[in-house]
Each structure stands twice: as C-alpha cells, then as structure tokens.
Amino acid sequence: MKEICVSDGWSERYDSDEAREVARDVASVSFWTNLKKLRLHLKPLKCFIRLVDSDAHTAEHVYPGMVRVEEVWKENTPGVSSAYKTFTLRVCSLLFVYITRPNFVFCSQEHKERFDWMLFPVHYAAYACSPRYHEDNVFGLPKLMTGLRQILRHYCSSRSLNFTAVMQQWTDFKNATLPADSLDPTYLGNVTAKDWWQTWGSTWPQLQVIMIVLFSVGTASSASERNFSAWQLIWSGRRNNLTFERAHKLVYCHFNLRALQSLRNPDLHRTGIPAGWLEERIEEEEE
C-alpha cells in the first residue's frame, strides 16, 4: 500500500489523515465488494450508451432501452450502498434519460426532472412506429401517445397531410398482422426502420411519408464525431500546409473507401439493430 501511495504522488503526505483514509479504504474488503455491486448497477447504463452511440438509427430503441435499464436497476438496487447510489445518480443525471413509471422511487425529484427534460417526443414516436416493436401494446401509455401525436401533427402540418387520416393509419398499422417475412429477425438485423417502411409501408401511404422522414433523422453524435476524427487524421499538425479543398477531397475519399468496404463485406457493418440487442449485451456483460 505504501508503494501505491508513493507512486500516485502521496509520498510527502503518506502520514496525513487523507492518505491513511485512502489506504484504509483500498485495503477494505467491503470497499471492493461495493465497487463490484456498483459495476453491476452501472452495467446496463454502459450497454445502453453503446447502443445509442451507433451509426445506425437508434431512436426507436431509446424508450424500451431505458425501461429495460430501469428494470435492471430495480433488480440490483438492494445490493448497492447509499453512498454508491448517490454516485450513480450523479453519473446518470449527465448521461441518461429517465422514464416515469409507477412505483419507482429510486431517483430524486431533481434527477427525474432532468431526465424528463432529456426525453423527446421523437423517441416515443420512433418506438411506437418501429416494426421491431410492432407487437408491443402502446395504446395505454399516455406520455408515449402524447409524444406520438405531437410528432405526427408536426409532420402533417408541414406536408399538408390529414392528421386524422394519419392517426387512423397508424392505428391500422399497430393492429395489423404484418407479413412474417417483414418481421424476420435476420431481415430486421440488416435493414433500417426507414428501409422497412420504404419496402412494406405502402399499405399506409400517408403514414409512410412521415415515417421515411422520421427514421432519416440522425439520433446520435457519433457520425459527426467520426467526421472530426477523420479531419484530424488527415489535416494533422504535420500536414497543416494542406489547402482546405485538398483536405476536403481526402476526407471524401476516406469515407467513400470505407463505404465501399462495407458494401463488399456486409458482415462488417450492420445497418439495423435487433430489438433484443440491449438485453443480449447485458447478459454478455454478466458472463
């Protein structure tokens, strides 16, 4: 323990109360036990962040993903000490979204309000209209239905569509028995929701117009971050004499070469994300 403290810059303060407290905590079995429980508690959050930080359209997975994370939290909450719960809340208030559900009192009011603010109607609408969650009954979820109506009304007004007709088509879509081929897990794992609506949505023509637009909206900052990384790679400090036009062409070639590689090797990049991806990821982490 003395070597650890010295290596971390504690040499001149090794005899202080703060250093002794650190040494005592690190040497404690309960400290590592609580850390293990905290890891178990935060694990679904990490998996959820990995889910939404994807090139694929992930808005449809936000609502059900958060519900699943909340369920895992409720299962693991009894084993986490109060101090670690407080730390978890502070972390999640910056990274996560809160879904209001009955009989759930884990989060503080401030935490709840922040998460409510971070959840947008587009997440509700994307979930309600996703073919991957077609079997889920959403009619009894007031907040979700309100968000869906807001999105559909917005697109109806901007495209001169009849809101009543669109809502009726959405109801018909939810009540319809979709073709088995359109819900095949392998098929859904290789197409986006936008592709699905372009292929199978002609039965609900006005709703199809809105869905193609809705599922074209970017839902994560990962694409822009990769763009910044590509520019940093090409227009680096050692190549700072490149003109903007030349750098732009190199970035264009960089991304198009990657796109060609994905087309030639479809297994390297999946355009769709299965509905059960998050649960599978959590189970893998447990193993």
C-alpha positions in Angstrom: 0.0 0.0 0.0 2.9 2.4 0.7 4.3 1.8 -2.8 0.9 2.6 -4.3 0.6 5.8 -2.4 4.1 6.9 -3.3 3.6 6.1 -7.0 0.5 8.2 -7.0 2.2 11.2 -5.6 1.4 10.6 -1.9 5.0 10.3 -0.7 5.1 13.6 1.1 1.5 13.1 2.5 1.7 9.5 3.5 1.3 10.3 7.1 -1.6 12.6 6.6 -5.2 11.7 7.6 -6.2 11.7 3.9 -3.6 9.3 2.9 -4.4 6.9 5.8 -8.1 7.1 4.8 -7.3 6.1 1.2 -5.1 3.3 2.4 -7.8 2.0 4.8 -10.5 2.1 2.0 -8.4 0.3 -0.6 -7.4 -2.4 2.0 -11.0 -2.9 3.0 -12.9 -5.9 1.6 -16.2 -4.0 1.8 -14.7 -1.3 -0.5 -14.1 -3.8 -3.3 -17.4 -5.6 -2.7 -19.3 -2.3 -3.0 -17.3 -1.4 -6.2 -18.4 -4.8 -7.7 -22.0 -4.0 -6.8 -21.7 -0.5 -8.3 -20.3 -2.0 -11.5 -23.3 -4.3 -11.7 -25.6 -1.3 -11.1 -24.0 0.8 -13.8 -23.5 -2.0 -16.3 -26.9 -1.6 -18.1 -26.2 2.2 -18.4 -22.9 1.4 -20.2 -24.6 -1.0 -22.5 -27.4 1.5 -23.3 -24.9 4.2 -24.1 -23.1 1.8 -26.5 -26.5 1.1 -28.1 -27.4 4.7 -28.8 -23.9 5.7 -29.9 -24.1 3.9 -33.2 -24.1 4.8 -36.9 -27.5 3.1 -37.2 -30.7 4.9 -36.4 -31.4 4.2 -32.7 -34.2 6.5 -31.7 -36.7 3.5 -31.7 -34.6 1.8 -29.0 -34.3 4.7 -26.6 -37.7 4.3 -24.8 -37.7 0.5 -24.4 -33.9 0.6 -23.7 -34.5 2.9 -20.8 -37.3 0.8 -19.5 -35.1 -2.2 -19.5 -32.3 -0.3 -17.7 -34.7 0.8 -15.1 -35.8 -2.8 -14.6 -32.3 -4.0 -14.1 -31.7 -1.1 -11.7 -34.6 -2.2 -9.6 -33.3 -5.7 -9.5 -29.8 -4.6 -8.4 -30.7 -1.6 -6.2 -31.0 -3.6 -2.9 -27.3 -4.6 -3.1 -25.9 -1.1 -3.6 -25.0 1.1 -0.6 -26.5 4.5 -0.2 -23.2 6.3 -1.0 -22.8 4.4 -4.2 -26.4 5.1 -5.2 -25.8 8.8 -4.8 -22.7 8.5 -7.1 -24.8 6.6 -9.6 -27.4 9.3 -9.7 -24.8 12.0 -10.3 -23.3 10.0 -13.2 -26.7 9.2 -14.7 -28.0 12.8 -14.4 -25.4 13.7 -17.0 -25.6 10.7 -19.3 -29.0 9.1 -19.1 -32.7 9.7 -19.7 -35.4 9.0 -17.1 -38.7 7.3 -17.9 -41.5 7.8 -15.4 -43.1 4.6 -14.3 -45.4 3.8 -11.3 -44.0 2.5 -8.0 -40.4 3.6 -8.9 -38.9 5.9 -6.3 -35.1 5.3 -6.8 -34.4 8.7 -8.4 -34.6 12.0 -6.7 -37.0 14.7 -7.9 -34.2 16.7 -9.4 -32.9 13.6 -11.2 -36.4 12.8 -12.5 -36.9 16.3 -13.9 -33.6 16.3 -15.7 -34.3 13.0 -17.3 -37.8 14.0 -18.3 -36.3 17.1 -20.0 -33.9 15.0 -21.9 -36.5 12.7 -23.4 -38.1 14.0 -26.6 -41.3 13.1 -28.4 -39.3 11.7 -31.3 -38.2 8.8 -29.1 -41.8 8.0 -28.3 -42.9 8.2 -31.9 -40.0 6.2 -33.2 -40.7 3.4 -30.7 -44.4 3.4 -31.4 -43.9 3.2 -35.2 -41.0 0.8 -35.2 -41.5 -2.6 -36.9 -39.2 -4.1 -34.3 -41.6 -3.3 -31.5 -44.8 -3.8 -33.5 -46.2 -6.4 -31.0 -45.8 -4.0 -28.1 -49.1 -2.5 -26.9 -48.5 1.2 -26.5 -52.1 2.5 -26.5 -52.2 2.6 -22.7 -49.1 4.8 -22.3 -50.4 8.4 -22.1 -47.0 10.1 -22.3 -46.0 8.0 -25.3 -49.2 8.6 -27.1 -48.9 12.3 -26.5 -45.4 12.4 -27.9 -46.5 10.4 -31.0 -49.4 12.8 -31.7 -47.1 15.8 -31.4 -44.7 14.3 -34.0 -47.4 13.2 -36.4 -49.2 16.6 -36.1 -45.9 18.4 -36.8 -45.2 16.5 -40.0 -48.8 16.6 -41.1 -48.8 20.4 -41.0 -45.5 20.7 -42.8 -46.6 18.3 -45.6 -50.2 19.1 -45.9 -51.3 15.7 -44.7 -54.6 14.9 -42.8 -53.8 14.3 -39.2 -56.9 12.3 -38.5 -56.2 10.1 -41.5 -52.6 9.6 -40.4 -53.6 8.6 -36.9 -56.1 6.1 -38.3 -53.4 4.6 -40.5 -51.1 4.3 -37.5 -53.9 2.5 -35.6 -54.4 0.2 -38.5 -50.6 -0.4 -38.6 -50.5 -1.3 -34.9 -53.5 -3.6 -35.2 -52.4 -5.3 -38.4 -50.8 -8.7 -38.7 -47.6 -7.9 -40.6 -46.1 -10.4 -43.1 -43.8 -12.9 -41.4 -41.0 -12.1 -43.8 -41.1 -8.4 -42.8 -40.6 -9.4 -39.1 -37.9 -12.0 -39.6 -35.1 -11.3 -37.1 -32.4 -11.8 -39.7 -34.1 -9.4 -42.0 -34.6 -6.8 -39.4 -31.0 -7.1 -38.3 -29.8 -6.0 -41.8 -32.3 -3.2 -42.6 -33.1 0.1 -41.0 -36.6 1.2 -40.0 -36.5 3.6 -42.9 -35.8 0.8 -45.3 -38.6 -1.3 -43.8 -41.1 1.5 -44.3 -40.0 2.1 -47.8 -40.5 -1.6 -48.6 -43.5 -2.5 -46.6 -45.3 0.7 -45.8 -47.3 1.3 -48.9 -50.4 -0.1 -47.1 -50.4 3.1 -45.0 -49.4 5.7 -47.7 -49.7 9.0 -45.6 -48.1 7.4 -42.6 -45.3 6.0 -44.8 -44.4 9.5 -46.0 -43.9 10.7 -42.4 -42.0 7.5 -41.3 -39.4 7.8 -44.1 -38.7 11.3 -42.8 -38.8 10.4 -39.1 -36.4 7.4 -39.5 -34.0 9.6 -41.6 -33.3 11.9 -38.6 -29.9 11.4 -37.0 -30.1 10.3 -33.4 -26.5 10.3 -32.2 -23.4 12.5 -32.4 -21.3 9.5 -33.4 -21.4 10.4 -37.1 -20.2 14.0 -36.6 -17.5 12.8 -34.1 -16.2 10.4 -36.7 -16.1 13.2 -39.2 -14.0 15.3 -36.8 -11.7 12.3 -36.3 -11.2 11.8 -40.0 -10.3 15.5 -40.4 -7.9 15.3 -37.5 -6.3 12.3 -39.1 -5.9 13.9 -42.5 -5.4 17.6 -41.6 -2.9 17.0 -38.8 -0.2 19.1 -37.3 2.3 17.5 -39.7 0.1 18.2 -42.7 -1.1 21.6 -41.9 0.0 23.0 -45.2 -2.8 21.2 -47.0 -5.4 23.6 -48.5 -9.0 23.2 -47.4 -10.0 21.9 -50.8 -7.4 19.2 -50.8 -8.2 18.1 -47.3 -11.9 18.0 -48.1 -11.2 15.7 -51.1 -9.1 13.4 -48.9 -11.8 13.2 -46.3 -14.3 12.4 -49.1 -12.1 9.6 -50.4 -11.6 8.3 -46.8 -15.3 7.9 -46.1 -16.2 6.6 -49.5 -13.5 3.9 -49.4 -14.9 2.8 -46.0 -18.4 2.7 -47.5 -17.2 0.6 -50.4 -15.6 -1.8 -48.0 -18.8 -2.1 -46.1 -20.7 -2.9 -49.3 -18.2 -5.6 -50.2 -18.3 -7.0 -46.7 -21.8 -6.6 -45.4 -20.9 -8.5 -42.2 -18.6 -5.8 -41.1 -21.3 -3.2 -40.7 -24.9 -3.9 -39.7 -27.4 -1.2 -40.7 -30.1 -2.5 -38.4 -30.1 -3.2 -34.7 -32.3 -6.0 -33.3 -34.9 -5.2 -30.7 -33.2 -7.5 -28.2 -29.7 -6.1 -28.6 -29.6 -4.4 -25.2 -30.8 -7.4 -23.3 -28.2 -9.6 -25.1 -25.5 -7.1 -24.3 -26.4 -7.0 -20.6 -26.4 -10.8 -20.4 -22.9 -10.9 -22.2 -21.6 -8.4 -19.6 -22.8 -10.6 -16.8 -20.9 -13.6 -18.2 
